[in-house]
Amino acid sequence: MTVSTPLHLAVALDGAGWHPAAWRDEGARPAELFTAGYWAGLVAEAERGTLDLVTLEDSLGPQSAAFHRPDDRTDQVRGSLDAVLLAARLAPLTRHIGLVPTANVTHTEPFHLSLAVATLDFAAGGRAGWRPQISSRAADAAHFGRRTTPALTDEEARDPERIAARLRPLFDEAADVVEVVRRLWDSWEDDAEIRDAATGRFLDRARIHHVDFTGPHFGVRGPSVTPRPPQGQPVVASLAHASVPYAFAARASDVVFVTPHDRPGTTAVLAEVAAAAAAEGRDRTARPLRVLADLLVVLDPVPGAAARRLARLDERAGAPLASDAEIFAGTPEELADLLLDRHAAGLDGFRLRPAVLPRDLTAVTRGLVPALRRRAAFRTAYDSGTLRGLLGLTRPESRYARAR
């Protein structure tokens, strides 16, 4: 089978894996979770599989089995490294793969975020992205003491649309954060640095601009401290389950991760994303929005073995695995069939969540990727040096250069 449009493939890296009992699985390395070598090995493996990008999870509080509040469990992995700093450590150890850390926007200043992600793009030579994440937990707000956030009830937390409606003000604020960050990335034109030692001119001051953003949540004068990143604007990605996050993605993102659970659900979600883009007045030809579906995967080349391993993990966890994303347990060949069927439905690609690391990651890179290549459905080598290039996104011109 030959795929007419490029298939994009990402992996979401989180702790020991996306199953709560992953750290207890054979081959897991819980003693190494907070070492640079552990993460370097995972990203190197993803790059060997010529994947487009990896995402790195982050939060302002310890992980929790509940979306909306902390828990007191001691039988699951708790604790994480700062995702942006971790990505910066991994950047010089990789050459091709995109690095997309999560960073909170509810309690973090947009000026600081713009510098951090721009710096990551320089460190990675144009392979940086960023997933803005809101924070709705009251416990997270208590770390900072400057504001409160709406506490969700258990009933609300079970309904994505009710969650989104309650959190709409935070998504509106997040959209402003992304807008400010993008303006700051543009505030230095590409040729603002002259670096002419003979004349003593390092900068052309006329090509550095104040952004002068004033909104309901904050005001930012600018310009940035950091020159324009290698990609012009690093890739902005978001995760969306419902109408309000779809609107945020249409307004602010270059890539959106969605969570359909079957082919009809895929068609429905694609229609919702398209409708959100139209409502925002976004021209998806001039400004594409890549749509990748999340799947949590348990893989084994032996038919039936993945399902048996998932059952053992569930037994250790004391409950069946539950996820916002579809759960797949099967062979890499079976997963390849599923991905190509959903790709034909209109998805640009997939972000896979390995249930156990590194086991299910290597099953992706050494099982799934070869299966897709046999179908002429996935690249055999990297064809771009930037993340925007890998995703088929053009490098935008600075808005201030256009205006001038």
N, C-alpha and C positions, 0 to 999 in steps of 0.2 A: 504493500500500500504506500503510495506517495502522497505526502501532505502538501497541499498547494500553498498554504501560508505557514510561516515559521511557528514552531511549537516552543513556547518558553517554559522552562522548568526551574523551579526554585525549591530550596528546602528551608524549613523553619527549625532552627536549633534552639533547644531549651533544656538546660540541666542534663539529666540522664536520659531524657526522652519524654514523649508526651503521654505515656501511660503512667499513672501514679505509682505503680510498682516497678517502674523501669530500673530503678537503682538496685533492685534485688535480683534482676535477671542475670543469667549466666553471660559473662562477657562485659557486663556493665563495669564502669570504673568510678564508683562514687568517691573514692579517696582523692581523685584527680580533678573533681569538678571546679575547683577554684585555682587551677594551675593554667598558665598560658599554654603549656604543651598540649593539654587536653583539647583545647579549642583550636589550636593550630593544626592538630592532626585531623580534626573534623573538617575544617575548612579546606585543608589540602586534599582530603578525600573528595569533597564536593567539587573542587576544581579539576581533579583528575577525571571526573565524570562530565566535564565541560558544561556544568549547570550555569544558568544565567546569574544567579545570585543566592546568597544565604541571608536570612533574617536572624537577628539576635534579639531575644526577648528581654524585657526589663520591667521594673515596677518600682514604686516608691515604698512598698512594704513587702514583707515576706509573702511567698505564694500562699494561696488558699484554695481549698476545695470549693469554696463559694465565690461567685463572681464579685459580689457586692460587699463583702465584709471579711475580716480576718477569721481564722479558726485557730484552734489550739492543738492540731494534730502533730504528732511526733513520728508518724510512720511513713511520711512522705518527704521528699526533698524540700528543704527550705533554705533560702539564701541565694543570692546571685551576684554576679559582677556587674559593674556599670557597663552597659552595652556600647555606648559611644567610645569609651576609653578602651574597651576590649577590641572593638573594630580597628581602632588606631594601632593597637599592638599587632593585629593580624595583617594590616595593610602591607607592610614591607615583606611579609612572608609569602605573599601571593602575587600573581602577575595578571590574572585575567578576570577572575570572578568578582561580581559585585558584592559589596558589603553594605547591608541595610540594617543598622541598629534601630531599636525603638527608643524614643525619648519622650518624656512626659511634657505636655504643653500647658497643663492646668496650673502647675506650681513652679514653672521654670520660665525665666525671662526670655522673650524671643531674641533679643540681642545676643545673649549667651549661646542660644541654640544655633543661631546663624554662624557664629564663629566656630563652634565645635564641629558642625557638619562641613563647613567650608574647609577647615583644617584637615578633616578626614579625607576630603576629596583630593587635597594636595598630597597627603601621605599615601593615598592609594593610586595616584596618577590618573584620576578621573573615573574611579569605580565606586564612588560613594552614593548611598541613598539614605533615606531617613523615614522612619514610620512614626508620625506624630500620634501620641496616645493621650486621651483625656484621663482624668482620675476622678472617680465619683465617690470613692470611699472616704467617709468622715475621718477614719483613722489616718489616712494619708495627709489630709489637710492639717491634722493635729501636729504633724512633724514641723510645720512651718509657722502656724499660729497667726497667719495674716488673713485668712478667710475660712469660711465653711463651705461644704459642698452638700448637695442633697443626698441624704441617706435613703437608699432603696429598701423597700420591704422585701421579704422572701417571696411574696406573691408577685410583685412587680418584676423581680429578677428572673422569673420563669417565662416572661413574655418579651421577646426582643423589641416589639413595637412599643410596649409600655415603657421599657427601659429607655428607648430612643426619645420618646416624648418627654420623659422627665429630665433627660440630660441634654435637651436641645440647646439651652443656653451655653453649656460647655462646648458643644460642637460649633456653635456660632463663634465663640471665643477662639476655638482652635483654628477655624478658618481665617480669622484675623491674624493669628500667630503665623500661619503659613504665608499669608500675604506679606506680612512684615519681613519675614525671613527671606522670601524671594526678592523683595525690594532691596534688602541689604546685600544680597548676593550680586544684584545688578548695580549697586551704588558705585562700584569701581568699574569703569569701562575696561574692555580687554586691553587697550593700549594706553592705560593711564600711567603705567610705569615706563619711563624713558630710559633710565639707567645710563645716561651719557656722562661718563667720567670727565671727558674733555671739557664739557661746558658746565659741569657741576649740577646738571638737572637730573634728579632721580624721578620726579613726578611731573605730570601735567595736571595741575590742580583743577583745570577746567573740566577734566574728565573724571572727577570724583564728586559725588553728589549727595546732598542731604535727601533722606527719604521722606521726612516730614509727615509721618503717619499719625493721625489722631482718630481714635475710635472710642467706643463705649467702655473698653476694658483697660486700655493703656495708650500712651503716646510714645513714639520713638522718633528721635531726630535724625540719627545717622550722621555720617556714613559709617560703613563697616570699618573695623580695624584691619580685616583680612582682605587682600585683593580678590578679584573675581575668581571663583573656583575653576579648575580645568574644564569641567563640563558646562560652565556658565551657570547652570542651576543643577545641582545634584537631584537625583530622582526622589520624588516624594511618593510614598506608598501609604495606603490606609487599609484597615480591615473593616468590613461592613456587613451587617446582618439585617438591616431594616431600612426604612425609608429615609430617616434623618441622616444616618451614616452614608447612604447612597448619595444624598444631596451634598454632603460634605466632600465625598470623593469627586463628584462631578465638578465641584467648585475649586477644590484645592489640590487634587492628586494627579499623578502621572500613571500610577498603577493602583488598582483596588483588588484586594483579596476578598472573595465572597465564599459563602458556605452552603451551596445547594446540596441536597442529599440524594438526588437522582437526576435522570435526564429531563423529565418534565420540569423539575425544580430549577434546573440549569437554564432552560428556556425562559422560565418566568423571571428569574433573577436578571438575566441579560436584558429582558424587556424593561425591568424596573431601572436598571442602570442607564439604559438608553433614554428612558423618560426623564430621569433626573438630569442627565446631561442636556437634554432639550430644554428643560425648565430653566436651567442655568444659562441658556443661550450659548452653550459650548459647541463649537464646530469640531467634531471629532476627527475630521479629515485634517484640518490645520493643526489641531491640538489633540492628538490621540489619547485615549484613556485605555490602557491595557487592563484586561479583566482576567485574573487568575483565580481558579477555584482551589480552596484548601481541601486536602484529604489527609486524614490520619491513617498511616499505613503500618501494617504488620505483614512482613514478607518472608517467604521461604520458597525455594525452588521445588520442594516436594509438595505435590497436591495434598491439601488437608493439614499440613504441618503448621501453617501460620494460624489457622483457626484453633488448633490444639494449644499452641503457645499463647495465644490470646486468652484462652480459657484458664491456663495456669497463672497468667498475670492477674486476671480478674480474681482468681481464688486468693492469691496473695494480697490483693488490694481489699478484699472483703466485699466487693461489689462489682457489677458489670461496668465496663468502661463506658463513660458518657462523654460526649463532646459536642461543641457547637458545629464542628465539621463532620462530614461523612466519614465513617470508619470502614476501611477496606482491609480484609485479611485474606490473602491468597498468594498466588505465584507472581513473579515479575511479568511473565507473559500475559497473565490474566489482567494485571494492572495496565499493561500497555494497551490491551484491547479496550479497556474502559476509558483510558485517557484519550485515545484516538476517536472513540465514539463521541465523547463530550466535546472534544476539539471541533469535530464536524458540526456540532450544535452551535458553535460560535464562540467558544472560549478561546482566549489567546494562549492560555497555558494553565499551569498548576503550581501551587506551593504545597509540597508534601511535608507532613509532620511525622518524622520517624517515631514510632512508638518507643523504641529502645535504641539508645546510642552506645556504641557506633554500629551495632548490628543491622538495624534497618536502614541506616544511611548507606552502608556498603552494599546492601541488597539493591538499593536504588542505583548507585553508580556502577555496580558490576553485574547487575541482573537486569534492571529495568532499562537503563540507557542502551546496552547492547541490543535488547529486544526492540526498542524503538528504532535504532539504527538499521537493524535488519529489515525494517519496514520503510527505510528511507524517510523516517519521520523526525529525526533529530540530528543536530550537527555532529560532525566528527572532529572538529577543531574550532577554536574560537576565531571569529571573523571580525572582531572589533576590540579596540583597546579601552573603550569606555563602557560604563553600564548603560548610558543612554543609547550608545550604538548597538549593544547587544539586544536591547529591547526595541530597536527600530525607531527611536525617538531622536529628532534632530536637536542640535545644540542651539538654544535660543539666543537671540541677540539681546544685549542689555536694553531695557526699556528707555533708559536715560540716553543711551547713544542714539536710539531711534528718534527720540524727542529733539535731541540737539541737532 
